[in-house]
Amino acid sequence: MRGQRPPGLCDKRFASAYLFAAVRPATGEDFCLVLPRVSTEAMDRFLLDFAATVPANTHALMVLDGAGWHDQRSVTIPPNVTLVELPPYSPDFNPIENAFAKPKALLRKAAERTVEGLWAAIGRVIDLFTPQECANYFTAAGYNPD
C-alpha cells in the first residue's frame, strides 16, 4: 500500500537514550538531559529545564538544526529563550554535528553493554572535552564564541 510501512518484526531487545544538550561557546558551560525518545514533548522538557538554568535578566539564544522535534511551531518556547533555525541542508553551520562525532565514536569504541557501563563511559568521554575545544567547534562553523 502506498504511504504505509509494511508490517514487520521490531527488535525490542535494546533501549535507547538520546542526549539533548546545549553549550555556551565562550565558557564551555553546558546543560544536558538524557531522555528515552525524541519528540516535541521531549524538546519541551529540555527547553523548560534549560530555561530554568538561565540566570535572571539573561536571555539565551539557541541555534538548532531542522529536526522535526525542533519545530518552533510545535514546541513551547520559554520567554527567556529564543530559537534560531539553521537553513536546511547546512551541516557546515552546525557545530554540534561535529562536536557529537567525537563522543559517539568514543562511546562505540568503549562498547559498553550495560546501562551502568554506558553511564560510566559517557562520564569519561564528556570529561575529555575542554571549554576551548567546545569553542573551537563554534569558531570552525563560523560563529564567534564570545
Buried (B, 14 or more C-beta within 10 A) or exposed (E): EEEEEEEEEEEEEEEEEBBBBBBBBEEBEBBBBEBEEBBBBBBBBBBBBBBEEBEEEEEBEBBBBEEEBBBEEEBEBBEBBEBEBBEEEEEEEBBBBBBBEBBEEBBEEBEBEEEEEBEEBBEEBBEEBEBEEBBBBBBEBEBEBE
